[in-house]
Amino acid sequence: MKRFSILLIPLAAAVATLLILFLTIPKAESRIHVVRDEGQNYKKSIHFVAVGDSLTEGVGDETKRGGYVPLVADALQQKYELTSIEKDNYGVSGERSDQILKRVKKDSDLRNSLASADIITMTVGGNDLFQAFQNNLTAKNAKQFDRSIKKYGKQVNDILTEMRDLNATAPIYIVGIYNPYYLNFPDIKAMQTVVDNWNSETKNLTKETQNCFFVPVNDLLYKGIATKDTEETSGSSSSEVKNNALYDEDNFHPNNLGYQLMATAIKDKIADTKDLWLIKESN
């Protein structure tokens, strides 16, 4: 017992010393700092308006939530600690640029939403391209689609003009089109060239409109995501190769994975330009 007491006394003294040091020595500041710009007055609620075709409506999204729109909204709400995001989805499957333009001019609900939007996204062009292919079944080179591209460009320019008349400041993000047939018809170079030319026309239009941005998605979707299974399939002699980013029912629209890839690209572009929509206007 005496030996135990001899051991216990120095141990207790050591613990007491450590406790005194812990209470009296100033704590070192953490080297990890969260950088916040306290000078900026950030919005806590955002109005997000999505306009376009089936890719905005969310065809192929098996969750039935609405494709990329809720994915982008959820990501922005979490990233910027927003209290809420009001989402208006005006996607209509099958619509071409001329039909979207008509709605932007005539649909009062859509016009009111655009006027109050903080962020506007648009998917357009896929159905225009599909119609152009139907009208040029015997086309032998990509240049034979130039007239269709110019017609499409005029209509998209009119859409952007109409949107800017309704809302002078909200950034507009236009999503590019992709080639859903690439894996099954990789030798038809003209098809990919037409898609590239279509996207170039859209990109040029965004450069001519203030606070308007192009979001490319072809490279994300036209081959899908490479896996061991897809690599083995692509090396086979099968006439049909599966693109794992597209919806099984039509092999045209994105599936859940495809919409996630789209949403990430759109969210990143919106985040890169956050000062255009996140900061409150000064009084």
C-alpha angles and dihedrals in degrees: 000000000000090000090050091053091051090054094043097054097060090043091054091047091052092050091049091050092050091049092052091049092049092053098043106038113083113246117247115247117251114258090216111086128181105222112223126174099221090181092070123082105218126199117245097198126047134194110216118189121189120194130181149063136320092312089063093041088053104238107179094028103126092194088065090219097122111275118258097352100081091038092057092043093050092048093050093046091053096042095050098031092238118179091220146349119210107213123200114183114196098171117141119188116238098017122143125207093268091054093047089050091053091053093047088053099042112024106093095194091052092046092051091049092049091049092057098036124124092191130023126192128183136189112197140147106052095097092042088055092047091052090048091054090050090051093047104043091143095046112135100190141025095251090071087072095056094097091052090049093052091049089050091048092054091053094047090049089054090050091052092047090052092048092050091050088055096041121017099186115031111106115244121213118196116197117219125231127250138210108251092182098057098103094050097040106028092147093062095089093171091065093059090042090056090049090050092048090048090053091047090056091051093046092051090052092054090054090056094053122072115249092001123135138190120226112199116209105161094096090050097051114023095079100023121220114319114239133161090262094050092047091054091046093050089055093053128093093242114132092222125055119192119235104209093203093061132080113263093221095065108002086224111080123060119264124215091288091047093052090048090054090049093046092052092052092048093045092050092052091047091048091050089058099039094132088069095061111012102059117082117239113255115247 
